[in-house]
Amino acid sequence: MASQAAAKVAQAANRVVPVNKKYTVQSTGIWETIRRVFAVDPTRSNGVPLNPQFRNPPPGSNEPFSFIDPVTLPAGDIAENPYWKRDSRRSYPQLSFVKQGDVVGLLSVGSEASPRKELIGEEGGKELVRVGEVGERGLAAFFEGGDREGKAALEVFGKGGCRLRLVGLV
């Protein structure tokens, strides 16, 4: 058992490449002797590669504008593909808020897609101003108000008070 371990150590020592045979720039002369004295492992190289060995083609040998960059569309189109659209790491969901005044306006006047009443011209402007003033008081005041609009707005919610119904359970 001990002889096998000794054999493995001997094989490992044979595999060590001398510093002067490595493809790296090394110190020479007295500096190599000083390096070997102070080095933790004298067989290690400094890791700086020889330029002719690993720099093929060497820098500056090619003409600067001889390389043609392949453009991939639409990713390479800078004008129509800004970074903020491509950056999926920061595409967080955006919060949106609906104020009570906006809800009062939707319940009394309606939206552009489904208006509750036709508002044209000066009459429409006056109605929107009035709805804005009513909306400042809040939803509770709008529903409790004695005017017919508060009662009509409650009709939106249906008989049970909730407009949402599950399809198979009616």
C-alpha positions as CSV (number, residue, x, y, z in Angstrom):
1,M,0.0,0.0,0.0
2,A,2.8,2.4,1.0
3,S,4.8,1.4,-2.1
4,Q,1.8,2.3,-4.4
5,A,1.5,5.7,-2.8
6,A,5.2,6.3,-3.2
7,A,4.9,5.2,-6.9
8,K,2.1,7.8,-7.5
9,V,4.2,10.5,-5.9
10,A,7.1,9.6,-8.1
11,Q,4.9,9.7,-11.2
12,A,3.6,13.1,-10.3
13,A,7.1,14.4,-9.9
14,N,8.0,13.1,-13.4
15,R,5.0,14.9,-14.8
16,V,6.2,18.3,-13.6
17,V,7.4,20.4,-16.5
18,P,10.5,22.5,-15.8
19,V,10.0,26.3,-15.9
20,N,12.4,26.8,-18.8
21,K,10.2,24.4,-21.0
22,K,6.9,26.2,-20.4
23,Y,5.4,28.6,-22.9
24,T,5.7,31.5,-20.6
25,V,8.0,34.5,-20.1
26,Q,10.4,33.7,-17.3
27,S,13.1,35.6,-15.4
28,T,16.8,34.7,-16.3
29,G,20.2,34.7,-14.6
30,I,20.5,35.9,-11.0
31,W,16.8,36.9,-11.0
32,E,15.7,33.3,-11.7
33,T,17.9,32.1,-8.7
34,I,16.3,34.7,-6.4
35,R,12.9,33.7,-7.6
36,R,13.5,30.1,-6.9
37,V,14.8,30.9,-3.4
38,F,11.7,32.9,-2.4
39,A,9.0,31.1,-4.4
40,V,6.5,28.9,-2.6
41,D,6.7,26.4,-5.5
42,P,9.8,27.0,-7.7
43,T,8.3,24.8,-10.5
44,R,5.4,27.2,-11.1
45,S,5.6,29.7,-13.9
46,N,4.5,33.3,-13.7
47,G,1.7,32.6,-16.2
48,V,2.6,35.4,-18.7
49,P,2.4,33.7,-22.1
50,L,4.9,34.1,-24.9
51,N,3.5,36.5,-27.4
52,P,4.4,34.6,-30.6
53,Q,2.9,31.4,-29.2
54,F,-0.6,32.6,-28.2
55,R,-1.1,35.8,-30.2
56,N,-1.9,34.6,-33.7
57,P,-2.7,36.8,-35.6
58,P,-0.7,39.3,-33.6
59,P,-2.5,42.5,-32.6
60,G,-2.3,45.2,-35.3
61,S,-1.7,42.7,-38.2
62,N,-5.2,43.0,-39.5
63,E,-6.5,46.1,-41.2
64,P,-8.8,48.0,-38.8
65,F,-11.8,48.1,-41.0
66,S,-11.5,44.8,-42.8
67,F,-13.9,43.1,-40.4
68,I,-17.6,43.4,-41.3
69,D,-19.9,43.2,-38.3
70,P,-22.9,41.1,-39.1
71,V,-26.1,43.0,-38.3
72,T,-29.0,41.0,-37.1
73,L,-32.4,42.6,-37.6
74,P,-34.4,43.7,-35.6
75,A,-32.0,43.3,-32.6
76,G,-29.3,45.3,-34.3
77,D,-31.6,48.2,-35.2
78,I,-30.8,50.8,-32.6
79,A,-33.5,53.2,-33.7
80,E,-36.4,50.8,-33.3
81,N,-35.0,48.7,-30.5
82,P,-34.1,50.8,-27.4
83,Y,-32.5,49.2,-24.4
84,W,-35.4,49.8,-22.0
85,K,-37.7,47.7,-24.2
86,R,-35.2,44.8,-24.4
87,D,-34.3,44.8,-20.7
88,S,-36.5,42.1,-19.3
89,R,-34.9,42.2,-15.9
90,R,-36.6,45.5,-15.1
91,S,-40.0,44.9,-16.6
92,Y,-41.8,45.0,-13.4
93,P,-45.6,45.2,-13.4
94,Q,-46.7,48.8,-13.1
95,L,-49.1,49.9,-10.5
96,S,-52.2,51.8,-11.4
97,F,-54.6,53.6,-9.1
98,V,-58.2,54.5,-9.5
99,K,-59.4,57.2,-7.2
100,Q,-62.9,57.3,-5.8
101,G,-63.7,60.4,-7.8
102,D,-62.9,58.5,-11.0
103,V,-65.2,55.7,-10.0
104,V,-68.0,58.1,-9.3
105,G,-67.5,59.6,-12.7
106,L,-67.6,56.2,-14.3
107,L,-70.7,55.2,-12.5
108,S,-72.6,58.4,-13.2
109,V,-71.5,59.4,-16.6
110,G,-69.9,56.2,-17.9
111,S,-66.8,55.6,-19.9
112,E,-65.9,56.4,-23.4
113,A,-66.5,52.8,-24.4
114,S,-69.9,52.6,-22.8
115,P,-71.4,56.0,-21.9
116,R,-74.4,56.0,-19.6
117,K,-75.8,59.1,-21.2
118,E,-75.0,61.2,-24.2
119,L,-73.0,64.3,-23.3
120,I,-72.3,66.7,-26.1
121,G,-70.8,70.2,-26.1
122,E,-71.3,72.6,-23.3
123,E,-73.8,70.4,-21.5
124,G,-71.1,67.6,-21.3
125,G,-68.5,70.0,-19.9
126,K,-70.9,71.2,-17.2
127,E,-71.8,67.6,-16.3
128,L,-68.2,66.6,-16.0
129,V,-67.5,69.5,-13.7
130,R,-70.5,68.5,-11.5
131,V,-69.4,64.9,-11.4
132,G,-65.9,66.0,-10.4
133,E,-67.4,68.0,-7.5
134,V,-69.6,65.0,-6.4
135,G,-66.6,62.7,-6.8
136,E,-64.5,64.7,-4.3
137,R,-66.9,63.7,-1.5
138,G,-66.3,60.0,-2.2
139,L,-68.2,56.9,-3.2
140,A,-70.2,56.6,0.1
141,A,-71.6,60.1,-0.3
142,F,-72.5,59.3,-3.9
143,F,-74.4,56.2,-3.1
144,E,-76.1,57.8,-0.1
145,G,-77.1,60.9,-2.0
146,G,-80.8,61.3,-2.7
147,D,-80.3,62.0,-6.4
148,R,-81.4,59.6,-9.0
149,E,-77.8,59.0,-10.2
150,G,-76.8,57.3,-7.0
151,K,-79.7,55.0,-7.3
152,A,-79.0,54.3,-10.9
153,A,-75.4,53.6,-10.1
154,L,-76.5,50.9,-7.7
155,E,-78.3,49.2,-10.5
156,V,-75.0,48.4,-12.1
157,F,-74.2,46.1,-9.2
158,G,-77.4,44.1,-9.8
159,K,-79.9,42.6,-7.3
160,G,-77.4,41.0,-4.9
161,G,-75.1,44.0,-4.9
162,C,-72.4,42.3,-6.8
163,R,-72.2,42.4,-10.6
164,L,-69.9,39.4,-10.9
165,R,-71.6,36.0,-11.3
166,L,-69.9,32.7,-11.9
167,V,-71.1,31.1,-15.2
168,G,-72.1,27.6,-14.0
169,L,-73.5,28.6,-10.7
170,V,-76.5,30.9,-11.6
